[in-house]
Amino acid sequence: MSTTLVLKRMAASGRELKILAGFAVLFVFLFFLPVGEPRFDNALKEGLELTKWYAQEHVLLCLIPALFIAGGISVFVNQAAVMRYLGPKANKAMAYGVASVSGTILAVCSCTVLPLFGGIWQRGAGLGPATAFLYSGPAINVLAIVMTARILGMELGIARAIGAVVFSVVVGLAMHLVFRREEQAKAEAAAEMPEVEVKRPLWQNVLFFAAMVGVLVFANWSKPVEPTGLWATIYAWKWPVSAAFAAGLAGALGLWFGFKWKELALTAAPVILLSLLFPHEPLIPFIFGCAGLVVLCARNPGEGREWLDATWTLGKQIFPLLIGGVFISGMLLGRPGHEGVIPSAWVSQSVGGNSFQANLASSVVGAFMYFATLTEVPILQGLIGSGMGKGPALALLLAGPALSLPAMLVLRSIMGMKKTVVYVSLVIVMATITGLTYGALFG
């Protein structure tokens, strides 16, 4: 028997053994499933409740606009431009400077930033600037930082703001150093690529993406704690401002992207009518607007169809993992004020004081738990009232909003297991050290 045939049979046997092992694990899991146990049954309910909440609050307003933006990046943004400003050989000060403060504009959660990260990563952004953007997107949220300062104290708010900006740069630089050989190879391959013809000036693309980012930011503008002030005024006008950005997007599609004005008008008409008929149900016209954009793209061959295909490809990759991750996160840790499989008392006890163990536990819990934008502040308020130290509080603020179990699952599909493990480990270790230092100085 030839060596080649033997190797083929061994490979086939290995695959069959893996399938058999998978069946065995699934069987054992189902055989011992503790159905009927109150804690397990309640955990299932919490997983479904959190998934339902995520679907209602984040899929339509956050995830879908983010997917369209990411799809647009992969189609309309010139790869050479991305390499010039965010690539491995780009000016470091500019690349990391832009990436580290992006969160002040986006104000999105750890899941919503994932399609945007995937978009710039696929267009050739360097691993360092891309992961700096990935961290800063959910971590540097001006409203969340202001809310932290008002509710948890100015000291903790300032520490969070400084820590988040520094973290994004340090995490990005560390990722670049760890994978510098891959980054060098990526830069060399990009240098050999032929120059792509630019179809429109940079300023047109900037205005196009600014319109979509405007819709994403203002449609998700959270209700502030104080009923008066600038944030409250913006909140009161969030939907008119979002509509203005949507109109700007329609104008850009008609002027620069070849979409037909008649079709744009027919798409806008029912959205405007529904907004007038249901002024207190903004989701209705928003859904029709998104559906109309899908139809417009499908009817416009060329860039329009490419944009829709890229958006759909990212959606297929990301959405199932996000939903599954949110469900598992809800099962394990529950929702604020509700129990999952892991008792909340264990969490409260493990993060008490300012010890190394408390800071590490806080970083790990924060990394795996799903935090929607701004929810980390009331959760921390309750934990601090139960004896949580200042160090672990800061560690959770630095690790929690930027990471989550759903985000980890998606990151693995985008940049691989090795890079995901290194990124998560860096955030946890840095949050632990920073929390320990802060607790020793100010605790």
N, C-alpha and C positions, 0 to 999 in steps of 0.2 A: 504493500500500500504506500502510495506516495506521501511525502511530508506535507504537501499542500492539502491533500484530502484529509489527513489527520487533523491538521490545524482547523480546517473548516468544520469538521465534526466536533472538535473541542469547543469552538466558538458557538456552534449551535446548541451544544449541551449547556454551555454557560448561560445562554439566553433563556433556555427552558428552565434552568434552575432558578434564575431570577424571577421568572413568571410564577413558578411554584412557590417561591418564598413570599412573593407578594400576595398570592392567594391564601397562604397560611397565616400571614399577619392579619389580613382582612378577616379571616374566619375567627381567629382568636379574639380580635377586637369585637366582632359582632356577638360572639359566644358569651363574652363576659360583660357586655354592655349593661351598665347598671340602670336600665329602664325601670321606673317605679320608685327609685330613690329620690326623696324630695329635693336634695341639692342638685342632683343631675338633671332632673326634670325642670327645675327652676333655671339651671344654667342653659338648657336648650331654649327656654323661653327668652332668657336675656340675650342669647345670641341672635334669635329672630327679631327681638325688639330693637337691638342695635342696628341690625341689617336693614330693618324697615325704616328706622330713623335716618340712616345714611342714604337710603334710596330717596326718601322724601326731601331731605335737606341739602344733599350734596351732589347727587348724580346729575340732575337737570341744570342747576345753577352753576356748579363748579366743574364737574368732570367733563360734560359735553363741550362747553366753551374751551376748556383746556385742551381737549382732544383736537378741536378745530384749529386752535393756535398751533399745536404741535404738528399737525398735518400740514398746515401752511408753511411752517418753518422748513419741513423736509422737502417741500415742492418749490416754494417761491424764493427762499433764501439761497443766495449763491454760496456754494461750499467754500470757494476761495475766500469769500468775505468772512465766513465763520472762522476759517483757519487763520486769517490775518489778525482777527481781534480776540479769538478765544482758543486758538490752536496751541499745540505744544510749544511752538517757537514764537508765540505772540509776546508782545511786551507784557511782562509779568505784572507790573504795577497797574496797567490799564485793565488787563484781563481779570485779575483778582479783585480789583477795585469795583468794577462793574458787577461781577458776580456776587460779591459780599454784601452789597447794599440793595440787591434786587428785591429782597423781601419787603423793604419799605414801600415798594410800589405794588407788589402782588398781593400780600396779605392772604396767602392761601394755606391750606392744611398740608400735612405730609403726603396725602394721597393725591391731591390736586396738582401738586408740583411735578409728579412723576411723568405725565405725558410731555410736559414742557422740557424736562430733563432729557427724556428719550429723543425729543425732536432735535435739540442742539447736539446731543451725543452722536446721533446718526449723521448729522451734517459735518462732523469732523472736529467738534470742540475738544480741546485737550481734557484729559481726565481730571487734572487739578482744578481748572476753572469750572468745569461741569459739575464736579462734586461740591465746590464752593457754592455754586448756584443752588444745587440740590439741598444743601443744608440751610442756606440763608433764606430761601423762599418761604418756608413756614416758620423759621426761627425768628427772623427780624420783622416782626409785625408791629408797626407803630402803635396801633390801637391796643394790642395785647400788652405792650410794654407800659403804656400809660395806665392801663387798667391794673397791671401788676403794682405799679408805684402807688396808685391811689388806695388799693385794697390791702396790699401786703406790705406797703412801706416804700418810701422813696429809695432807701438804701438798696433793697432787693431789686427794684425796678431798674436802677442805674447799673447794678451788677449784671442783670440780665441783658441789658442793651449792649454793654461793653463786651461781655462774654460771648454773645451771639456773633457779633461782627468779627472778633478775634478768632473764634472757633471756625467760622467759615473759611477764613484764610489759612489757618493752620491745618485744618482737615484737608483742604485742597492741596496744599504744598506737600503734606505727608503722603497723600495718595499718589501724587506725581513722582515723589522720590521712590516709593515702594515699587511702582510699575514703570520706572523711567526707561527701561529697555523697550517695553512695548510702545511707550510714547515716542521714543526716538524713531522706531521703525514706522510708526504712524506718520510722523512728520516727514520722513524720507519718502514714503509712498505718496503722500500728498504733494510733495514738491515735484514729483514726476508726472502728475496728472495734467492733462491739457487744460488751458484756460477755458472756462465755460462762458458762452455768450450771455451777456447781461441783457435781459429783456426790458427792464424798466429802471429808471434812476433809483438810487438808494432812498431818497426822501419819500418816494411813493410807497415803497415797501414799509418804511418806518410809519407813515400815517395809517397804512392798512392794518399793521399789527397793533398800533396804538389804539385804533378803534375797537379791535377785539379785546385787548387787555382792559380797556375802559369798561366794556360790557361785563367782563369777568369780575373786575374789582368792585364796581358800584352795585351790580346785582347781588353781590354777596356782602355788602356793607352791613356789619353787625350792629344791632341796637346797642347804643352806649349805656353805661350805668347812669350817668347824669342826664336828665331830660332836657337840659339846655346846653348851649355852647356850640362850637364848630362841628363836633362829631354828630351831635343831635340834629343840627341843621342839614348836614350832608345826608344823614339817614332819612330825614323827612323828604328829601328830594332825590333819593337814590334811583327810583324808577324813571322819572323824567330825564335824569342825567344818563341812565343806561339807554333809554330810548334815543337820546341824541347821539350817543356813540354808535348805536345800531344803524341810525340813519347815515352817519358818516361812513360806516362799513359798506352800506348799500351804494353810496356815492362812489367809493373807491372801486367797487366791483364794476360799476357801470363806466367809469371814466378810464380806468387803467387796466382792467382785467378782461374786457371784452364781453361782459354779461349784457344782455339785451335790456334796455330800459323798460320796455313793455312788460317783460317777465318780472323785472324787479318791482314794478308798480303793482302788478297783479299779486305778487307775494306780499307786499307791504299792506295792501288794502285790508285784507281780513285781520291782520295783526292790529292795525289801527282801530278797526271797528270793534274788535274784541276788547281792546284796552278801554274803549269808551263804554261798552256795555257792562264790563266787569272790572270797574276801577279798583275794587278791593281784592281781586283775585289775579294778581300780576302773572302768576305761573301760566295761566291759560294763554294769553298772547305770547308769552315767552316760548312755550312749547310749539305753538304754531309758527313762530319765527324760526326756530331751529329746524322744524320739519320743512319749512319753505326753503331754507338754505340748502338742505339736502337735495330737494327737487331741483333747485336752480343749478347746483353743481352737476347733478346727473344729466341735465339737459344741455350742458355746455361742454362739448368734447374738447380735449386738450387739457389746459391747466385746471379748469373747473373739475373735470372728472378725475384728474390726477390728485387734486386736493382731497376729493371725497374718498378716493381709494386709500390714500395715505392715512386719513383720519380713521377710516374703518379698520385698516390693518392694525393701527395702534390700539383701537378700541377692543378688537378681538384679543389682543395680547394682554391688555391691562385689566379690563372690566371683570372677567371671571375671577382673577386672582385677588382683586380688591374686595369683591363681594365675599369670597370665601375667607379671606383674611379678616374682614370685619366680623363675620359670623364667629370665627374661632376666638377672636379677641373678646367678643361679648360673652362667649361661653366661659372663657377662663377667668376674666376679670370683671365681668358684668358692666353695668353702667353706673354713673354717679348716683350713690344712694341705693344701689341694688347689688345683690350678691351674685357672683359667678361660682365656678368650681373652686377657685382659690378664695378662701374667706378674706373679707376686707380687714378683719382683725389681724391676720397675719401680716398684711401689708403695713398697717398702722404700727404694729410692734417692730417690724424690721427696719422702719425708717425713723425711729425715735432717736433723739440725741444728735450728736455730731461726729460719731465714730466713723472709722473707715468702712465697717460693715454696713452702717446706715447709709452712707453716701453711695456705696456700690449697689446696695439693694434699690435705692431710689433711682439710680441711673438705669439699672436693668429693667425695673418695673416701668419706668417712663419710656424706655426704648421699645418695649413690646406692647404697651397699652395704646389704644387708639384715642387720640385727643383731637376733637374738632376744634376749630379756631376759637380761642377765648375760653374754652371749657376748663383749661388747666388751672385757671386762677381760682374759681370757686372750689375745685377739688383740693387744691393746695390749702385754701383757707380752712377747710375742714380738717385736713391732716395736721396742719400747724396747731389747730385747736386741740388735737389729740396728742400733742407732744413732739411733733416733727421738728427737728432742728433747722437752723437757717441754712447750713451747708447742704443737707439733703434736699431742702426746698429748691435751692439754686440748681443743684444737680438735676433734679427732675425738670425744671424749667428749661435747661439747656439740652437735655436728651429727649424729653417727651414730645414736644411739638414737631421736632425734626425727624423723628423715627416712629414707626409703628410696625406691628406684625404684618398688616396688609402691604405696607410700603416695602418691607423686606422681601416679600414674595414676588412683588413686581420687579424690584431691583435685580433680583436673581435672574429673571427672564430677560432683562435689558443688558446687564453688563457681566453676568456670570456669577457663580457662587463665590469664587475666590475674592473678587473685588468687593462683593457685597459683605462678606465676612470681615474683610479688612476695614471697610467703611464703618460698619456697625461697631466693631471693636474700638476703633479710634474715638468715635463719639462717646461710647460708654466710659472708656478709660479717661478721656479728657474731662468729661462731666464729673466723674468721681474725684479726680485730683483737684479740679476747680472748686467743687463743693467742699472738700476736706480743707482746702486752704482758706476759703471764705468763712467756713464755720470756725476755724481756729482764730481768725483775725477779728471777726465780728460777732461770733456766737456768744 
